[in-house]
Amino acid sequence: MKPLPRTPEMFRVAKRVVWFKDPDETLADPVHFLAHVMTYGMEEDLRVVLQVVGDEALCEALQHAGPGIFDQRSWAYWNLRCGIPPDTPLPVRRFE
């Protein structure tokens, strides 16, 4: 996935949806950031992100999302929107 631009709007979204990390650190991990936007973002957050990265990047983030970010409802919605069966299991943490 391509690096995300460091614009004031993206910093604002990063600070709001990943409140426990520095926005610059958040934007350095696009998959983690986009998964949080897809789960916790408001309509305005999503609008900003879509203008910058587009639908394709959100679908790519969905396919590479780590466990523990998506709730069942957001997971089903985004899978449906990306053309993936909505009953696809959520990512799970593996202990080996």
C-alpha positions in Angstrom: 0.0 0.0 0.0 1.2 3.5 -0.9 2.2 5.9 1.9 -0.4 8.3 3.0 0.0 12.0 2.5 0.6 14.1 5.6 -2.1 16.8 5.1 -3.8 18.8 7.9 -7.1 17.0 7.2 -5.5 13.5 7.4 -3.8 14.5 10.6 -7.1 15.6 12.0 -8.7 12.2 11.1 -5.8 10.3 12.4 -5.9 12.1 15.7 -9.6 11.4 16.1 -9.9 7.7 15.1 -6.6 6.5 16.5 -6.5 8.7 19.7 -4.0 6.5 21.4 -1.1 7.2 19.0 0.7 10.2 17.6 -1.0 11.1 14.2 2.3 10.9 12.4 2.9 7.4 13.7 -0.7 6.5 12.8 -0.4 7.7 9.2 2.9 5.7 8.8 0.8 2.5 9.0 -1.9 2.9 6.3 -3.6 -0.5 6.8 -4.0 0.1 10.6 -5.2 3.7 10.0 -7.7 2.9 7.3 -9.1 0.0 9.3 -9.7 2.4 12.2 -11.4 4.9 9.9 -13.6 2.2 8.5 -14.7 1.1 12.0 -14.7 4.3 14.0 -14.7 7.1 11.5 -17.6 9.5 11.0 -19.0 10.4 7.6 -16.7 13.4 7.3 -13.6 11.3 8.2 -14.5 8.8 5.5 -15.1 11.6 3.0 -11.6 13.0 3.6 -9.9 9.6 3.4 -11.8 8.6 0.3 -10.8 11.8 -1.5 -7.2 11.0 -0.8 -7.0 7.2 -1.2 -10.2 6.0 -3.0 -12.3 2.9 -2.5 -9.5 0.5 -3.8 -7.2 1.4 -0.9 -10.0 0.8 1.7 -10.7 -2.6 0.2 -7.0 -3.4 0.3 -6.8 -2.4 4.0 -9.8 -4.6 4.7 -8.1 -7.6 3.2 -4.9 -7.0 5.3 -6.6 -5.7 8.6 -5.2 -7.1 11.8 -7.4 -8.7 14.5 -9.3 -6.6 17.0 -10.0 -3.5 15.0 -13.3 -4.3 13.2 -16.5 -5.0 14.9 -18.9 -7.4 13.3 -21.2 -4.8 11.8 -18.4 -2.7 10.2 -16.7 -5.9 9.0 -19.9 -7.1 7.2 -20.6 -3.6 5.7 -17.1 -3.2 4.3 -16.9 -6.7 3.0 -20.2 -6.2 1.2 -19.1 -2.8 -0.2 -15.8 -4.4 -1.4 -17.6 -7.3 -3.1 -16.5 -9.8 -0.5 -19.1 -12.2 1.1 -20.3 -10.4 4.3 -20.1 -13.6 6.3 -16.3 -13.8 5.8 -14.8 -14.4 9.3 -13.2 -11.5 11.2 -9.4 -11.6 11.4 -8.3 -13.5 14.5 -5.2 -13.4 16.6 -3.1 -16.6 16.2 -1.1 -17.9 19.2 1.7 -20.3 18.2 
